[in-house]
């Protein structure tokens, strides 16, 4: 199992999933254009060894496929992620075990928590080189400008660490930072995020907020930080649960904060409450430029530490497929057992990448009473905080493969009467980046009941679905080669044969 970014890149190269680019490239638009073309085609990760204006290599598209996300978590298939989700479900809402088997499962989960406790490194690789004060120069980093309308260069895949000024509990998140000068950046975050709450508390106490940003960490740690589960575990412990062992941390050189010891680069600084600068516009995951923030918090960095030959890892947002969408698909599998525990009638759920990873959800249920689909949709919206911004929820029968859009569309068109089966909830707290809403931060949700209707949902008798005769289907399976058709691979169908226009 890879223990840092370097080991993971080596793993990708061994499996033919990393390309080294030795030609000089420009971080202004060119790198992003190259990476985006490979993202669209499910291509390999890239390591640019000569980036104009910097002596630091740049890694991108590292988590650009679901397969590579699974590898980062020491797994081979997305289905394996549900096993991890089952473990987390036990910890999320522990219940008194009713059987010896349940007691054993809970005991194993608790033992995993003990094993996941982080460890401290006294001589961490991330502090092999230490630069302070005037020696700190952020322009050394190969920061990208992704889109022509971006206000400037951005840092997009750094782990930001802060600490609650009252409780001392740390928070780890991934936020976009925009370069302002050689030692300052602005940060773009939502007011509900942990770092934002920490800044408000620091302001109340008349203190500066300490901030550390770790760049080029083990991808597994990024996935842990990107999992917004309402569970009373630190992100470091969460990362240890993902890894099956505690991760190694290091004390910052100038701050009372801890960072992953194997980081490639660490920035240490502070935010003075009330000190702001203009941030944006910048390309966002919705597929549009985000707005300008006239009063974005300003970070002043006074220390930079890094490995002797650091690697800068980055990514960028935009219309899917992008790396954040691949991460979301994998995390979807982890959420599934937790959601089933919260809402038992939900058999499975899927957040399609094309729905911006969380704007649309498809649920399958085992329907047993009228109105159950609406109840499942309402329960989904309130089950986990990250589902608050899900705009559309489609509920189908358990017989529908929710990961096959053809089956979902068939269920919607054959089982839905819009007047009866579509319901809308107006005026909900919403994503301010969603330009479709009439008012920023306030929007509506739509539920669609695409299940088979039962009385009294309808008075009409519902006809049986068309299915092949099982005996004949088995006969054809046995005789397939006899027909001379064994050379046909019908499991890989080109969707463009059916009228689609997909690259």
Secondary structure, DSSP 8 states (H G I E B T S, - for coil): ---SHHHHHHHHHHTT-EEEE-S-B-TBTHHHHHHHHHHHTT--EEEES-BTT-SSEEEE-TT-SHHHHHHHTT-SSGGGHHHHHHHHHHHHT----SSHHHHHHHHHHHHHHHHT--EE-SS-GGGSEEEEGGG--GGGS--BB-STT-SS-EE-S-EEEEE-TTT--EEEEE-EEEEEETTEEEEE--TTSHHHHHHHHHHHTT-EEEEEEEES--HHHHHHHT-----SS-HHHHHHHHHTS--EEEE-SSSS-EEETT-SEEEEEEEEEEEEEEE---B-TTSSB---EEEEEEEEEEEEEE-TT-EEE----SSSSSHHHHHHHHHHHHHHHHHHHHSTTEEEEE--GGGTTTTEEEEEE---STTHHHHHHHHHHHHSGGGTT--EEEEEETTS-TT-HHHHHHHHHHH--HHHHEEEEEEEE--TT-TTSSBTTEEEEEEEEES---TTT-SS---------HHHHHHHHHHTTTTT-TT--TTS--GGGGT----
